[in-house]
Amino acid sequence: YNPDLVVVYLVPDDLRRVFYSTFGGAPKPLFGLCGDNKLALLNVPLRRGTAVSNSMINRMKYNFMKKSYIFYYLCIVKDKIDMMASGIKISVNKDDRPRLIEAIFKDMKMTSLSVNAKLLIVGPMPEEIRKFYIKNDIYFMDDPLSMHKQGGDKIYYQKDRHPNAHGQRLIAEGIYDFCVKNSLMAGYKKSWGKFYEY
C-alpha cells in the first residue's frame, strides 16, 4: 500500500505530550535527541508495576471523564509521582524541545517520501512552526475548526471537548478542500460524499 498523501492532525496537547514519559497515569515511550539531531526512542521497554493503578485509572476515566475535568488534573499529578517513584527522570530539556519537534516532523517527511507520499500537517500553527514548515517544504494548514469556534456551531461533545460527528465532517471537508486547492489530490474527485479515483 502506497498512500499519495499522509495527513497528520494535531491538537495543542500533542506538541506537549511528546516531552513526557507518562500520560494519563500510564508510562509511554518518548523521543529524545542524539548526535546530529537524530531521534532516539526512550523509556522502552515500558516500566512494569503500574498495572493495578492503570486499571484503576481506566475505571476512573469511564466513570468521571464526562463529568469533571478534575480527573485530568489528578492524572497529571499521578504522572509526576510515577516519574519520581521510578527513580528515572525521563523528560526533554526545555532548550532541546524546539529541535525535538523539528526532528520529529523531519522524520515524518522522510518517512512519507520513502513511499512517494506528500506530508500535510493540520493543526495549531505557532509562528516558529510555520517558518519551519516553509523552510522544509512541508504542507500545512490551520485547524479547519478554528473558523467555526466563534460561530456557535455545535462541533464538540458537551463534556469531552473532542469533535463530534459534525466537527469531524467539517475537518474532513476542510482538509479535502485544501488538498484540491493545492493539487495534493489531483487524481481524485468528490461525488455524493465519497472519494472516487479516476
C-alpha positions as CSV (number, residue, x, y, z in Angstrom):
1,Y,0.0,0.0,0.0
2,N,1.5,3.3,-1.1
3,P,-0.5,6.4,0.0
4,D,-0.4,9.6,-2.1
5,L,-0.8,11.8,1.0
6,V,-0.1,11.4,4.7
7,V,-2.3,13.7,6.9
8,V,-1.2,14.4,10.5
9,Y,-3.9,16.2,12.5
10,L,-2.6,17.8,15.7
11,V,-4.2,19.3,18.7
12,P,-2.3,21.6,21.1
13,D,-1.7,18.8,23.6
14,D,0.1,16.7,21.0
15,L,3.0,19.0,20.9
16,R,3.3,18.9,24.7
17,R,2.8,15.2,25.3
18,V,5.9,14.2,23.3
19,F,8.1,15.6,26.1
20,Y,6.9,13.3,28.8
21,S,7.4,9.6,29.6
22,T,3.9,9.2,31.2
23,F,0.4,10.3,30.2
24,G,-3.0,9.6,31.7
25,G,-1.3,7.8,34.6
26,A,0.4,5.2,32.3
27,P,4.0,5.1,31.1
28,K,4.6,5.7,27.4
29,P,7.6,5.9,25.0
30,L,9.1,9.2,24.0
31,F,11.8,10.5,21.7
32,G,15.0,12.2,22.7
33,L,17.8,13.6,20.6
34,C,21.2,12.0,20.0
35,G,24.0,13.1,17.7
36,D,23.2,15.2,14.6
37,N,19.7,15.8,16.0
38,K,18.7,12.2,15.3
39,L,15.7,10.7,17.1
40,A,16.3,8.2,19.9
41,L,13.5,6.2,21.4
42,L,13.5,6.3,25.2
43,N,11.6,4.7,28.0
44,V,11.4,1.3,26.3
45,P,10.6,-1.3,27.3
46,L,7.9,0.4,29.4
47,R,8.2,0.1,33.2
48,R,6.2,-2.6,34.9
49,G,4.4,-2.4,38.2
50,T,1.7,0.0,37.3
51,A,-1.0,-2.4,36.0
52,V,-3.1,-2.1,39.1
53,S,-3.0,1.7,39.2
54,N,-3.6,1.8,35.5
55,S,-6.6,-0.4,35.8
56,M,-7.9,1.9,38.5
57,I,-7.3,4.9,36.3
58,N,-9.2,3.3,33.4
59,R,-12.2,2.8,35.7
60,M,-12.0,6.4,36.8
61,K,-11.9,7.5,33.2
62,Y,-15.0,5.6,32.5
63,N,-16.9,6.9,35.5
64,F,-15.7,10.5,35.7
65,M,-14.3,11.6,32.3
66,K,-17.6,13.0,31.1
67,K,-18.5,14.6,34.5
68,S,-15.5,16.6,35.5
69,Y,-12.1,17.9,34.3
70,I,-10.7,17.3,37.8
71,F,-9.8,13.7,36.7
72,Y,-7.3,15.1,34.2
73,Y,-5.5,17.1,36.8
74,L,-5.3,14.0,39.0
75,C,-3.7,12.2,36.1
76,I,-1.1,14.9,35.8
77,V,-0.3,14.6,39.5
78,K,0.0,10.9,39.2
79,D,2.3,11.2,36.2
80,K,4.7,13.3,38.2
81,I,4.6,10.9,41.1
82,D,5.2,7.9,38.8
83,M,8.3,9.7,37.3
84,M,9.7,10.4,40.7
85,A,9.0,6.9,42.1
86,S,10.6,5.2,39.1
87,G,14.0,6.7,40.0
88,I,14.4,7.6,36.3
89,K,13.9,11.1,35.3
90,I,12.9,10.9,31.7
91,S,12.0,14.3,30.2
92,V,13.2,16.6,27.5
93,N,15.3,19.6,28.3
94,K,13.4,22.8,27.6
95,D,16.2,24.0,25.4
96,D,16.0,20.9,23.3
97,R,12.2,20.9,22.8
98,P,12.1,23.0,19.6
99,R,14.8,20.9,18.0
100,L,13.0,17.7,19.0
101,I,9.7,18.9,17.4
102,E,11.6,19.7,14.2
103,A,13.4,16.3,14.2
104,I,10.0,14.5,14.6
105,F,8.5,16.5,11.7
106,K,11.6,15.9,9.5
107,D,11.3,12.2,10.2
108,M,7.6,12.2,9.3
109,K,8.5,13.9,6.0
110,M,11.3,11.4,5.2
111,T,9.0,8.5,6.0
112,S,6.3,9.9,3.7
113,L,8.8,10.5,0.9
114,S,10.1,6.9,1.3
115,V,6.7,5.8,-0.1
116,N,6.4,8.7,-2.6
117,A,3.8,10.4,-0.5
118,K,3.3,14.1,0.4
119,L,3.0,15.1,4.1
120,L,0.3,17.5,5.3
121,I,0.3,18.8,8.9
122,V,-3.1,20.1,10.2
123,G,-3.5,21.9,13.5
124,P,-2.2,24.8,15.7
125,M,0.4,26.9,13.9
126,P,2.7,28.9,16.1
127,E,4.8,31.3,14.1
128,E,8.1,29.5,14.6
129,I,6.4,26.2,13.5
130,R,5.1,27.9,10.3
131,K,8.6,29.1,9.5
132,F,9.9,25.6,9.9
133,Y,7.3,24.1,7.6
134,I,8.0,26.6,4.9
135,K,11.8,26.1,5.2
136,N,11.4,22.4,4.9
137,D,8.8,22.3,2.2
138,I,6.1,20.7,4.4
139,Y,2.5,21.4,3.5
140,F,0.5,22.7,6.4
141,M,-2.9,24.2,7.2
142,D,-4.7,25.6,10.2
143,D,-7.3,23.6,12.1
144,P,-10.4,23.7,9.9
145,L,-12.5,24.0,13.1
146,S,-10.8,27.3,14.1
147,M,-13.1,29.3,11.8
148,H,-16.2,27.7,13.4
149,K,-15.3,28.2,17.1
150,Q,-17.0,31.6,17.3
151,G,-19.9,30.7,15.1
152,G,-22.0,28.9,17.7
153,D,-21.7,25.6,15.8
154,K,-22.1,22.6,18.0
155,I,-19.0,20.8,16.8
156,Y,-17.7,19.3,20.1
157,Y,-19.1,16.8,22.6
158,Q,-20.5,18.7,25.5
159,K,-18.0,17.4,28.2
160,D,-15.4,15.5,26.2
161,R,-14.3,18.5,24.1
162,H,-13.4,16.3,21.2
163,P,-15.0,17.0,17.8
164,N,-18.4,15.2,17.4
165,A,-19.7,13.8,14.1
166,H,-20.4,17.3,12.8
167,G,-17.0,18.5,13.8
168,Q,-15.3,15.5,12.2
169,R,-17.2,16.2,8.9
170,L,-16.0,19.9,9.0
171,I,-12.4,18.7,9.5
172,A,-12.6,16.2,6.6
173,E,-14.2,18.8,4.2
174,G,-11.7,21.4,5.2
175,I,-8.7,19.1,4.5
176,Y,-10.2,17.9,1.3
177,D,-10.8,21.5,0.0
178,F,-7.2,22.4,0.9
179,C,-5.8,19.3,-0.9
180,V,-7.8,20.1,-4.0
181,K,-6.8,23.8,-4.0
182,N,-3.1,22.8,-3.6
183,S,-3.3,19.9,-6.1
184,L,-2.4,17.4,-3.4
185,M,-5.2,15.1,-4.6
186,A,-5.3,16.0,-8.2
187,G,-6.2,12.4,-9.2
188,Y,-9.4,12.4,-7.1
189,K,-12.8,13.9,-7.3
190,K,-15.7,14.1,-4.8
191,S,-19.0,12.6,-5.6
192,W,-22.0,12.2,-3.3
193,G,-19.8,12.5,-0.2
194,K,-17.4,9.8,-1.3
195,F,-14.0,9.8,-3.0
196,Y,-13.5,8.1,-6.3
197,E,-10.3,7.6,-8.2
198,Y,-10.4,8.5,-11.9
